[in-house]
């Protein structure tokens, strides 16, 4: 009797052990872990709502959200807005953290920071809530997330690259990052400086790289070869925010991501700029093309970042530059369909 019991137990144990590699394989084949780093502008906020829905659809594993506090977000409000979006999308446990304030080279125009704060507080309804405090700095959270992940993480960065440059100073962190997808730069098109940012510069710069060209160059220099993909203004020119798209979003709000994004783009201050035809889905294109490879067309280039003078922050194609994969075009219709579908918790059509 005892012998037969031992035999049965051994058989069960053998079955369990035999199954372990398969379980591990399934875990390794899961969705890619993602860290989202931004400056919590209006389109960063919409992009975070999109990434929340991608997470719930099982196409990514959103592990952390970090904020660069030297961009368009009001430093004392960025983490509150990030937390509000995650909670309203049903992901309250995703950790958030911010970088130090006052870093970077060129400050974001105060008038735009004020406008963005009005838009986000109105859309998210959190203007009366206290500032949110994180237990980590952005650099610490990026390091913690990357080094504890079984798989190499994807970083999607859509603001000044201050946090990413800081995190990459750690070799242990850098080697755990499999891809850095960046919205930034202008390679063969003019820049997008605006308002009080223009005096003293020739507008060859894109805002994210202009705000901290030192960190932009550092990321291109220190990232592991083959890991950087750049989505510059050359590609984002294909994805303007149009009144037609806003109307489609107004009529199609099946999930929190869509409802949040509509509330953002329908805020009066932002709606007026959309009507002028000067607003684009800059950051959303970077994120959507990171998840769905057919949205944008990439090719290898060598890119440098000008540090000083009237072109400080300009990205240039040069033989002495650093190797990146850069997007020069995007499919407008496919982007809009996939963005709208995902915001509504649906599989992308025509994918």
N, C-alpha and C positions, 0 to 999 in steps of 0.2 A: 504493500500500500504506500509506504513512505517512498519507495523507489519510484513508483508511478507518479507520485506527487512531484518529486524532484524532476522527473522527466517532463511533466507537463509545464512546470515552472520554467525549466530551461528552454522549452519550446517557445513559451510566451516571451521570455527575455530575448531570445534570438530574433523573434519577430520584431520586437521593439527596436533592437539594435540595427537590424536590417533596414528598418524604416527611417532611421535617423538621417542618412545621407540625402534621402529624397526630401525630407522636411527642410534640411539646410538648403538644398538646391532651390526649393520653392521660395524660401526666404530671400535667397540671393537674386532670384529672378523677379522680385517685386518691383514696385514703382521706384524711380530714382529719387533719392533724398535731395531736397531743395532748401537752400537758404535764400531768402529774398531780402536784398539790401536796397533801400531807396531813400529819398529825402521827403517822402510823404507829400508830394504835390498832388494836384487833383487826379492826374492820370496814374500816378503811383497808387493812389487809393483805389482807383478803378481796377488797376492791375492786381492789387492784393485781393480784391473781391473775386476776380477771375481765377487767381491761383487757389483760393479757397475752394471754388467749385471744381477745379481740376483735381484737387486733393480728395474731395468727396466722391468724385468719379473713379478714383483709384489710378489715375494716370501719373500723378506725382505724390511724393510724401513730403508735405510742407513741414520742415523740422524747426525752422526759426525765422523770425522777422527782425531785421536790424534797420536802424535809421541813421543816416548821416545828418547831423544837425547843423550843417553849414550850407544848406541848400534852400529850397523854397518853402519848406515847412517851418512854422514858428517853433523854435526849439523847445519851448515849455509845453507845447501841445502835441508834438508828433507822436509820442508814445501813447498818449490817450487816444488819439485817432486810430492808431494801429490796433490797439486793444479793442476799441469800439467795433472796428470792421470785423475782426476775428470773432468777437462775441456775437455780433449780429448775423454772421455767416455760420455760426454753430461750431466754431473751433476755438473755444476759450482757453484751451490748455497749450496752444502753441506759444512758446516763450518769445518775448520781445525785449529789445535792448537798443540803446542809442549811443552814438559816439559823442566825443567831447565837443562843446560848442566853441566857436571862435577859430576853428582850424580852417585851412584852405588859404587861398590867395586873394580871390576876388569875391566880395560878399554879394549875395543875391540881392536884386533891387528890392528895397523896402516896400515899395508900392505893390509889387507882385506878391511878396510874402503876406502882406495884409489882405490882399484879395483872396489868396488861397485859403487863409485861415477863416475868412468869412464864409467861403464856399463850403469848406469841410465841416465847420461847426454847424452850419445850417443843414447840410445834408445828413450828417450823422446824429444830430440832436444831442451832442455831448458838450456843448459850450459851457454849461454850468457845472460840469463834473470836474473834480480836482485833477491836477496833473498826476500822471501815472509814473511810479518809480520801479525800475527794474533792479534785480539783485546783481546783475552783471553789466559790464560795459559791452558795447557792440563787438569789440575785438575779442573779449573773453567768450561771448556767446558763439561767435563764429568758430573760434578755436575749439571750444567744448563740443559743439555740434559736429564739426568735421572729424575731430580725432576720435569721437565715440561711435562714429558711423561704421558699420561693417562694409559698406560700399562707399566709393568715392562720391562726394557730394557735387551737385551742380549749384553754382552761385549765379543768381540772376541779379544784376546790379543796374539800377536805373536812376542813380543820382550821382553826386560827386563821389569819387572812388576813395575817399579818405579812409573809411572803415576797412575796405578790402586791402588797400596798401598796408595798413597797420597789421592786419591779420597775416598777410603774406610774409611778414618779417620772420615769422616762425616757420622753420622748415617742416616741423611736424604737422603744422596746419596746411602748408602749401602742398605737401605730397598727398594729402587726402582730398584735394579738390580736383575733380575730374574735368570740369568745364566752368569757365566764367563767361557768361553771356551778358554783354554790356550794351546798354543804350547810351551812345555817346559818339561825338565826333562828326565832322563834315568833311568828306574826302574830295569830292568833285563838285560840290554845290556850296552856295554861300551859307553863312552861319545863321543863327536865330536869336542873337542878342536883341534886347528889347528895353525900351524905357531908359532908366538912369544907368543901365549897364553899357550903353553905347558910347558915351564920350570917352575919348582916349583909345578906342579900339576900332579896327577896320571891319568888324562883323564877318570875319572869316571863321569865327569860332561857334561851336555848339555849346549851349549853356553848361551842361554837366562837366565837360572837360575844362571849360573856361573858369568855373568856380574853384577848381583845384587841379591845375595842370601838373603840379608836382606829384600828386598822388596818381594821376592818370599815367604819367610816364613811368612811375615806379611799378604800377601794376603790369604794364606791358613788359617791363624789364625783368620782373621777378617771378611772374607766373610761369609755371612749367611749360616748356615748348609744346605747342599744339593744343593748348587748353583754352585760348582766348578766342571768342567769337564776338565781333563788333557789329552792332546794328546802328549805323550812323544816319544822319539826316537824308543821305542819298536814298535810303530805303524807306524811311518813314514818310517821305513826300507822297508815297502812294496811299497813305491811310489818314486822310483828313477826317476830322469829326464833322459830319455834315448834318444839317437839319433833317434830312431824310433818314439817316441812321438813328438819330434821336427819336424820331417819330416811330420807327420800327421797334426801338427799345421800349418806348412808352406803351406799345400795344402787346408786348411780349415780356411779361415779368413773372415767370413761373417759379423762380428760385431767389434766395436772398441776394446772390451776386448781381442779378439783373436789377432788382429793386434798388439796391444801394447805388449802382452805377447810374441808373436813371435819375435818382435824387441828386447825384453829384452834377451831372451834365445839365440838369434843368434848373439849377440855382441861377438866379437872375444875373449875377455878375459874370458867371461863366457863359451862360446862354448868349449874352451880348457879344462876347468874343467869338463864340462859335459862329454866330451870324455874320461876323466880319470875315470868316474864312481863314483865320490864322491859327486855329487850334488843331492839333493832330493827336493820334493815338501813338505817340512816341514810345512810351514805356510798354504799352500793351503789345505792340508789335514785337518788341524784344522778348517778352514772355511767351506769347503765342508761338513764335518761331522757335523758341527753345523746346517747346513741348511737341510741336507739329512741324516736322522738318520740311514740308513742301510749301510753306507759306512764303519764305524768302529765299533768294538765291545768293549763295556765298561763294567767294573765291579767295585764294591766298594772296595776301599783300604784305608789304612791309610798311609799318606806320610809325611815325615819330610824332612827338608833341612839342610844339614851340613853347618855351618857358617865359620869354621876356618880350617887352616892346608892344607895339600895337597889335601884334598877332599872338600875344600870349594866350595859350590854350588851344591854338589851332592844331588840328591833326593834318599831317602831310604824308604823302606817299613818297618814300625815299629809300634808296638801297641800304642806307645805314639804319633804317628803322627796325622795329621788332615785328616778328612774324605773327600775323593774325589771320583769321578767316573773316572777311568783311562782306556784308550784304550790300548790294547796290540796287536791288529791285525787290519788290514784293507784289503778290497777287492780291489786289484790293478786294475783289469779290470773295475769294476764299477766306481771306482774313476776316472780313465782316461776318460771314456766315459762321465761321468757327468761333469767333469771339462771342457772338450773340447766342449761339447754341450752348456753349460752355457756361456762360453767365447764367443760363437757364437750366443748368444741370443735365444737358442732353449731349449725346454723342455728336461730334461734328459731322455735318453733311459733306458729301463729296470729298471725303478723306480716304 
